[in-house]
Amino acid sequence: MKAPLRYHEFDKDISGCGIFGVIHKKRGLIPGHMPSCAMATMHDRGNGLGGGFAAYGIYPEQADKYAFHLMCETEGALESAREVITKFFTIHDSQPIPTRKVLAIKNAPIVWRFFLTPKRKGERPTFRDLGEEDFVVAVVMHINAKVHGAFVFSSGKNMGAFKGVGFPEDIAEFFRVEDYRAYIWTAHNRFPTNTPGWWGGAHPFTLLDWSIVHNGEISSYGINMRYLCENDYLCTLMTDTEVVAYLLDLLVRRHGLSRKLCSKVFAPPFWDEIDRMPPEEKRMYTALRATYGSAMLNGPFAILVGSSKCLWGLNDRVKLRPLVVAEKGDMVFMSSEESAIREVQPDLDRVWMPKAGEPVIVETEV
């Protein structure tokens, strides 16, 4: 489970990767076998070095608590993480995440979950000047960077991530994903490119209620990471996609950009396109490029973003990775392949391929 120390020195695999997401706009609950079956259809887009799921609405009885999912190398690492958590939070419940033995899953870490509320500012040993969400982010960064062998891989409310080294169908069986029902699911099948396959480096990457799955390669990882470090985010999970989760939190939650504007930061128009725009639009996109140039995502990508109210898909600005969207009643599907969608919903009302750099943003109605 431990991140390799020399993680740049390994044989490069050419990317496949598969992504899938579904949202019920009226928050109807979707059983976990749906995303698992969809991902099994895209089995050959991965190589067994990473799979995972994020699910929203799975903890209704603890909906007002932060649900921390941890993976730990040893019992000692878990206890060290628990000591840190106890300093900053009131623990309402603490339990192992239910799993089952799966032949294909090797060297699984200890996986644990805590349901938490932050202590009042005066009761905290540090981070006393931070608002609640910034405080939660700071503690997650602290644990992931400072507690050896322990990683918080999910930290939102009424949601959770389940991920590891294996094909998605194996990870689903290991974490008993079929026992959960959610109104938004995102899922991923990994074929690592520039980083190794390890438990913490599997997708989704999450922070608060953000979750991100990605097919492609973020070649701007270096400048994105430095920009995030300047804004108090620490990248510790050894993979390019981690920066996207933190950039979402910075741009949308902290800076207040709309999802559409954030999409135009990630995949902006080319300068010659901006030059041909009407004056007001030209000024806006010029300001975005000038202000957030370090947050632009270079390289081929298709990403799906989950949050408590939204499923959001986006391609890079020349569409170098596939993304298909489909509708059926109150449900909207997004995937690398139409076949994965039709595996779980053969009769669709509408199917289309989004244009390069144009986001598809679907919000819940309740």
N, C-alpha and C positions, 0 to 999 in steps of 0.2 A: 504493500500500500504506500510505502514511503516514496516521495518524489525523488527521482534519480539525481545524484549530485552533479553529474556531467551530462545534463539532459540534452545538450546540443549535439552530442556525439553518438549518433545512432543512424541506422540505415533509414533513408527516407522512403516512405510509401506514397505512391501517387493517389490523390484523394478520390474517394467516392462519397461516402457519408450520405445518410438519409435522414430527413426530418419529417415530422408529422405533427399537426395540431388540429384541435377541434374545439369549438366553443358552442354552447347552447345559450342563445341570446336572452332567454327567459330564465336562465340559471337552472334548467332541468338537469338532473344528475345523469352522467354518462358512465357506465360501468368500465372498469379498468381493462377488461378484455378487449375493448375496441381499439385503443392505441396499441396494445400488445399485438393484436392480429394484424393491424396495419403495418407495424414495423417488421413483423415476420415476413410480410410480402417483399420487403426491401432488404432481406437478409444479405444478399450479395453486395449491397452498398457498403457493408462493414467488413471487418476482418476479426471480430471477436475481441478487440482491444478497448471497447468502450460502448456502453449503452445506458440509456436512462430515461426517466420520465419526471415531469412535474405536474402536480394536480392541485386544483383550486376548489375549495369547498369541502375538504375531506375531514376537517375537525370542527364540525358545527357546535359541539358541546364545549369547545375551548376556543371559540372564534375570536374572543377578545384578548387572547394570550399570544405571545410570540412563540412559535414552534421552532425550536432549534433542533436540527438534525445534525448529529456529529458522527464522524468516522474516526476511530482511534486505533493505533497499532497495538496498544497494550492496555491492560486494566489500569496501570499506573498513569498512562496518558489520559485516560478517561477521568481518573480522580483528579489529576492536575487541572483539566478543563473544568471539572465540577467546582473545584475550589475558586477558580476565577469567576465562574458564573454566579456562585453564591455571594461573592463580594458585590456584584452589580445588580443582581436580580432576586426577586422572590420566586422560588421554585414551587409551582403548584402541582406538578406531576413530573415524574422521571421514570423512564422505562426503556427497555431494549425495543428497538424497532422490530416488529415481527418479521421473521425470515424462515425459510425452510432450506434444507440441504438440497443442493443441486450439483450433480456430477460435474457439470462444465465450469462451475465457479470455484476458482482456486484462490487460496490465501486471502480470504475475505477479512476485512478488518472488523472490529467491534463497531456496531452501528447502534446509536442510542438517540433518544429524543427527550427534550425538556420542554415543558410548557411554562412560560415565564411572564412576569411583569417587571418592568424596570423599577429599581428603587428610586426614591425621591432624590433630588439633586444633593441635598445635604447629607444623605446617607451613603453617597458614593465615595470611594477612596480617590478616584480621579474622574475626569470627564464631567465635572460638575456644571460647567457652563454650557453644555450641549443640550439642545432639544431632544425629544424622545427618539426620533428616528435617526438623527445623527449620532446619538449615544449608542443605539443598537449597532449601527455600522461600525463605530469605533471599537466596540467590544469584539465584534466578529473579526475585525482586522487584527486586533490584539491577540486573540486566541490563535488565529491561523498563522501569525508571524512569530509568536513567542512561546506557545505551548508545544513542545516537541512531540510529534507523533499524533497530534489531534487537529482536526479540521472541521469547522462548521460549514456544512455544505447546503444548508437551507435555513432561513431565518425569518420567514414571513409569518403572517397571521392567517390561520385557516387554510394553509397550503403546505405542501411539502415536496421535496425532490427525493428521488430514489435512483441511484446510479452506481456504476461500478465497471469493472473490467469483465467483459463478456458480451455476447450478442444480446440485443434488447429483449428477445423472448426468454433468455436465460435470466437476465436481470429482473424481468417481470415475475418470473417464477420464484426467484430467490426472495424478492421483497413482497411476494404475495399481492401483487398489484391488482389482481382480480377482486380482492376484498374491498377495494376503495371505489367510491363513486364521486365524480367531480363534474363541475359545470364547464371547466376548461382543462384540457390536457395538452401538454407538449411532450414530444418524444424524439429520441435521437439514436442513430446507429453510427458509430464512429469508425473512421478509417484514418488514423492519425497521419498527418503530413510532416510538420516541422517539430512536433513534440511527441514524447513517448506515451504509450498507453499505461495509465496507472489510475487507481481508484479516484483520487481527488481530481484528476484531469479529465474524467468523463463528463459529458454533457448530461443534463442542463447545468449551466452556471447560474447561481442565484444570489440575490442580495435583497433583503427585506422581501417584498412580494414580487420582485422582478425575477423572471427566469428567461434564459436565452439558450436556444439550440441553433447550431450553425453548420452549414455545409460549405466548405471552401477553405480559404486561407487569408488571414489578416496580415498582410505583409507590412502594414504600418504599426505592428505591435510595439516596436521600440519607442517611437515618438508618442503613441497613445499611452504607453506605460509611464513615460516620463511626465506627460501632462497630468495623468492621474495622481502620480506621486506628489506633484506640486499642490494637489487638492486633497491630500491626506488619505488617499486610497493606496493600499499595499497589494501588489500582485505577487502571490505566493504559490499559485497552483500550476505553474510551469506550462501554460498553454496559451495560445494567442486569443482564444475566444473569451477568456476571463475579462479582458479589458472592456468588452461590449457591455457586460452586465454593470460594471462600475460606471461607464460612460452614460448609460441610461439613467442611473441614479443621479449622477451629477447634473446632466443636462435637463432632465424632465422634472425630477423632484426638487433638486436644490436651486436650479436656475430658472425653472418655470417655463421652459420651452414646451410648446405643444408637441404631440407625437409626430405630426406632419413636419414641423420645423426640424425636430430632431432627426427625422429621416433625411431631410435635405442637408443636414450637417454630415451624416454618415455617408450619403451618396449624393453629393451636390451636382448641380449642372456643370458642364464644362464651361470654361471661361468664354469661349466663342458663343455659347448659348446665352450666357449672361449678357454679353455685349449686345445681343439682338433683342433683349427684353425691353418692355416699356420702362420709362425712367424710375417709377416708384418701385417696381419689382426688381429692377436692376440694382437699386440702392440696397434693398433688403438682402438680396443674395450676396452682394459684395460685402456687406457688413457681416453676414454669417460666415463667409469664407475667411474674412480677416480676423474675426473673433475666435472662431472655432476650427481653424485650420488643423490644429494638432489633434482634433477629435475625428477628423475624416478617416473613414475606413478604406484603405487601399487593398487591392487584391480581389479575387473572385469570391463572392459570397451570396448565399441565400440564408436569411436568418428568420426565425420565428421568435417573437417576444410574447411572453405571458405576463399578465399582472392581474390583480384582483377584479378588474373591470373590463379587461380587453385582451384580445388576441390580435397580433400585429405582425404582418409579414413584409419583408423588404428584400429586394435583389440589389446587387451592385449596379452601378450606373451604365454598364454595358451588358448586363445579364449573362454572366459567365457561369452561373449555376442555375439549375432548373427550379422553378417554383410554380405550382398549379393551385388554383383556388376553386372550390366548389360549394354550392349551396343546396340544402335540402330542408325546407320548412324553416324552423328556427335555428337550425344548425349550420355552421360554416366550417369547412374543412380546408386545411392548407397542407401541402405535402410536396416532396421532391418528385413523386410520381402519381399520376392519376390512378394507376392500378391499385395503389395502397388505399386510396379513398374508396374506390369501387369495391374493394374487398370487404369493407365494413358497411358501405352504403351504395348498393348497385344502382338504385334509382335516384338520380340527381336532377334537381331543377335547373341548375346552371353550372357550367364549367368554363373557366377562362384562365389565361396565362397573363399575369400582371406585366406591365411594361417595365423596362429597366429603370431602376431608381424610383419607381412610383409605389408608395406604401399602400398596403391593404390593411385598414384599421377597422376592426369589428368590436363594438362595445356591447356590454350587456345592457338590457333594457330595464332591469330592476336592480 
